[in-house]
Amino acid sequence: MKVLANDGLASSGIKALEKAGFEVDSSTIAQDELLEYMNTNEISVLLVRSATQVRTDIIDGCPSLKIIGRGGVGMDNIDVDYAREKGINVINTPAASSHSVGELVFAHLFGMVRFLPQSNREMPLEGDSKFKDLKKAFAKGVELKGKTLGLIGFGRIGQATAKIGLGLGMKIIAFDPYIDNVNLELEFFDGQSVFFDINTLSKEEVLKESDFISLHVPAQDGYVISTEEFEMMKNTACLVNAARGGVVDEVALVEALSKGEISKAALDVYENEPAPEIQLLMNPDLSLTPHIGAATGEAQDRIGTELATQIIEILS
């Protein structure tokens, strides 16, 4: 059977599939050429990440297709229910990238509270001539220890992010409409564990009480954070969205930053990908990355291995 990894697949996954007798094609086929390519090559398994769209035309038009796999968590680029109605298996890897995303959240947080985005821009330009001025400008850093981290969405990624915060000595509060309580296990390198019992709060409480807010929610019909939510936050708060583009109202975000309703924000995902709005790209109060939450070697190895294991179990 043939597997098309249209958005790429880690070598760990390719090796596991080939060892099980599958033929893996790692070509990247343009969206408008995908259906014809799949039919010509009799593709049984289509693996995607966030770039490739798997809609009804692919599902109806490719009779050889048996499995659609998403390397990662969100499957909003796949018509999941329709595919399953047609007898096609739809799989993903919900846990594989959780820690990777959590670490990116804290990379942004550390960068923002110590002015790293601005410093990295200005030191190469003026570090030799205005060193003392820059030192003074970036001297009002903030420690994360002892601060309150609010999580909107407390599933796997939210919990992985909470563990990092707990390790730093932060207070963790969370909102999730589907979760009331989590007994969170924080594991250490030597095998020891500490458990933290966390009861979720209302969204309003989390917004009002948090020094830092991180979003971990799936794609929504409307905004999770917009004008009303920004008005509830502390004016010193920092917001991070490494979840999905479209859950933060970007126009309201820019306005909230300009009005001082919040201090800073970080975005890894955008309403318009791969062409984020210029007002975001040029805003000095934003820390920006190009949708790289799961882009670590470790996470990609886990994703590849988990996808291969599921495919082999289904088709063996």
N, C-alpha and C positions, 0 to 999 in steps of 0.2 A: 504494500500500500504506500501511497505517496503523501508526504506531508509538505505543505507550503508554509514556511515561516516568513510571512510577507513583511513583517516589521522586525525581523531578526530573531535569533534564538541563541542563547549561550551555548558554548561548546559542550558543556555538561549535558544539556538536553539533547543536542544532536548526537553525541556519542551513545547515550542511552537508547535513543530511538533506533539508530543504525544497528546497534548490538541486538536489538529485538527484531530486526529484519525489515524495518521501515526505510524507505528512501526519502531523504530530507532535501528539499529544495529551498535554499536561502535567498532566492531572487527577490528583489523588491519590484513588484508589478504595480504600475499606475492604476488608480482606482477605475478609470474608464476602460482599462484593458484586462481587468482582473477576471471577470466572468469568462471571457473567451479563453484566457490562459488556463484557467482551472479546468475547463471542459476539454481543451486540447490535451492536457497532461493528466486527466482523470484524477484530480486531487481528491483525496478522501478526508484529509484533515487540514483545516485552515487555521493557522496561528497568527494572531495579531496582538498589537499593543493598543496605543490610542490613535494612531494615524489612520489605519485602514477602517473603512466603514463596511459593516456586514449587514446589509438591509435585505428587504424582501426580494430584490432582483437577484442577488447572489443565492439566497436560500431557495428560491423557486427555480432558478435557472441552472443549477449545478446538481444533477441527479446522483453524482458519485459522492457528494459531500456527506460525511457521517459525523464529524466532530468540528465544532468551532471552539477554539481555545483562546482565552485572553490572558496574556502575560501580565498579571497585576490584579487589581481589585475591581475598579469600576468597569461596568460593561454597557455604558450608555451609547457606545458606538456599535452595538450589536442589537438586533431585534430579537432579544432572548426568548420571549414568550412565543413569538411566531415560529422561531426555529424549533423549539421544543414541541410545539403542536404538530410540526411536520416530521417529527421523529428524529431530529438531529440533536445530538448531545452538545450542550454548551457548558464549558468548564472554565474556571479561572484559578488564580492562586492568591486567595485573600490574605494569607498570613506571610507570604514570602518577603514582601517589601516593607512590612510594618516598621521595623527598626530603622531601616534606611531612611524612610520618610521622617520618622521622629528625629533622627540626627540632623537632617536638613533643617527642620524647624529650629533646632537649637543653634545651628550654624548661623541662621538669620538672626536669631535673638542675640547671640553673642556679638555678632557684627554690628547690630543696631545700637546696643547699649554701650559699645566701645567705639562707635563712629567709624568702623572699618570701611564701609563703602566710600564715605567721603575722604577718609585718610588715604585710601588706596588710589583715589583719583588725584588728590592734590599733592601728595608727597613726591611723585615723579616730576610734577611740574614746578613745585616751589619748595621742596624739601631742603634744598641747598641754600636758598636765599631767605626763606621765611620760617625756618625751623622753630624758632621760639614762638612765633605767632601761631603756627599750627599746633604746637604743644599746648598753648593756652586755649585755643579753640576747641580742642578735643579732650580737655582735662576734666570734664564733668561726667565721667562714666558712672554707670550704675551696676551694682552687683545683682545677679539673679537670686542668690541665696537669700532666703527669707521672704521673697516676694510671692505673690499669688498668681499661679498659672491657671487660667480658665480654659477648659476644653469644650468646644461645641461639637458634640458627637463623641461618644465614648466606647466605640467598638475597638477592633484590634489595633488600628493605628493610633487612635486616641489613647488607648491604654499603654501602648509602647512609648508614646511621647510622655505620658504621665510618669512612667518609670524613670526616664532620664531626668525629669524634673525633680522627682523624689530623691534621686541620687545626688542632686545638687543642693538639696535642702530647701526646696520650694514647697509651698502649700499648694495642693491640687484640689480644684473644684471643677465640677463637670455638669453639663446638661446633655441629656439624651432622652428623647420621648419614649424610647423602648427599653431603657435600662434604669432600674431603681437603685441597685446596689452592686458594687464590684469588690470582691476580696482580692486585691491586687498583690501578686507575688513579685517582689523585687529580688532578683537572683544576683549573687556576686561571683567573682572569678574562682573563689575557693570552695564553692558548693554551698555556702551559707545562703539562707533566704530570710527575708523579713516580709511580713504581710501587712498591708494597709487596707483598712476597710473604708471605702469611699461611697458615700450616699450622694446620688445626683441631686442637683438643685434645679430651680426654674431657670429658664434662659435669661430672664431679667436679672435674677440674682447674680448669675455668673458674669453678665456684662457689667453690672455695677460694681462688683467686688474685685474684679481681676486687674492686676497690673499688666499682665500679658495674656492675650487671647489667641488660641490656635484652633483653626477649623478642621474638622475631620468628618465631613458629611458627604453623602453621594450627591449626584446631580439632582437639582430641584426644578420644579416648574417656575418658582419665583426666587427672589433673593432671600438668603438667610440673614445677611447683614446689609442694611441700607440706612437711610437717613435717621429713622427712628432709633435704630440700634446704636448708631454712632453717638447720638445725643445722650444715651444712657451710660456710655463708657467714661472712665476717668480721662481727663484731658492729658494725663501723662501715660496713658495706655499705649501699648504696641499690639498690632494685629498681624497675624500670619495666616495666609491661605496657601496651603500646600495640598488642598483637597481637589476641588474641581473649579474650572472657570465657570463663571455665571452664578456662583453662590454669593459673591460679593458684588454689590452695585458699585462699579468702578467710578462712575460719575460722582456718586455720593462720597466715595472714598477720597477722591481728590479734593472735594469741597470740605470734607471733615478735616483733612490735613491743613488746608489753607486757612480754615477758621480756628484751628487750634483745638478742635474737639477731641482729637487724639494726637499722640506725639509722632509716631512713626508706623509704618506698615511694611510687610514683606509679602511678595507674591511669587509663587512658583508656577501658577496657572492663571489663565486669562480668558476673558469673554471671547476675544478674537485671537485664536491661534491658527497659524503661526505668525500673525501680524498684530501684536499688541498695540494699543493706542499710544500715539506719541506723547500724550499728556502723562502717561504712566512712565514711559521710558526716560523722560527728561525730568522727572520729579525728584529732587534731592532728598526728600523724606521717605523714599521707597527703596527697599532692598530687593533686588530682582534676580531671579534665576529662570532659565528656559525649560520649565517642566522636567526637572531632573530628580524628582523625589525618590524614584526607584532606581536611579542610575548609579548604582555601585556594583562592583564586580561580585561581591558577596550576594547581593539581592538577586542579580541576574542569574547567578549559578543556582540559587534556590528556586527561582521561577522556572528555569529550564528543566531542572530535575523533577519538580512537582508536576509540570505539564507532561513530561515524558512518562512518569509513573501512571498518571491518570489515563493517558492515551493507551498505554500498553494494557492496563487493566480492562478498559472498555472493549478494545478490539482483539484481545488475545483469545 
